[in-house]
Every structure is written in structure tokens, then in C-alpha cells.
Amino acid sequence: MTRKPDSATAMLQLIDQVKQTMPLNEPETFVCGPKGSCIGCPKKLLELVDSEICYWESALEQGEKPLLGEVSRFAKLCRNVHRGLARSGTLDRYQTKQNGESDTDPA
């Protein structure tokens, strides 16, 4: 029987998963659409997630342990942002770009 991770480990695992699945460092996603054509404003959604990640990484480095409710709240925020990015097509474009780059990468 495997043990569940403590809250700090769970938060770190969640942060790693979010960094792998969301286009946090892609400049194209931090640009607003022309004349309000974006749905759910990917820029604001990603900035919200990025600020939470920065906060928790800093807090964890200082030894703070998140409560289970805080881990759950962050996970819910990430699920909702993921849903918004999928609805706007941002995730599809990001995944297509990632797959295209990996196909042409000789490594």
C-alpha cells in the first residue's frame, strides 16, 4: 500500500504537473486577442496561475507547509484555468506547437 504524500510534496507535484501541461512560458499566449476576440482571456488566466506558482514556490522554499485546503484550492484553480484554455483553443495550439517542435528536433 502506497502512502499519500504530505501537503508540501503534493503541492510540488501539482506545480510540476501544471508547468508541464500549461503554456506558462510561451510568449504567444500572453498576448490579448484583437478587439476582444479572445475567450476567457488566456493572458489573465495564465498570469493568475503563474502568480500562484511563484507564491507557493517561494513559500515552500521558506519551509511553509500548505494546508490540504490550500492544495485543493490551487488544484481547482488550475482545473478551471485548464478548462478555459481548452475552450479558447490555446491548449490545442500549444500542444500542436510542442508536438511539431519535437518531431523536427534531432535529439
Buried (B, 14 or more C-beta within 10 A) or exposed (E): EEEEEEBBEBBBEBBEEBEEBBBBEBEEBBEEEEEEEBEBBBBBBBEBBBEBBEEBEEBBEEEEEBEEEBBBEBBEBBEBBBEBBEEBEBBEBBEEEEEEEEEEEEE
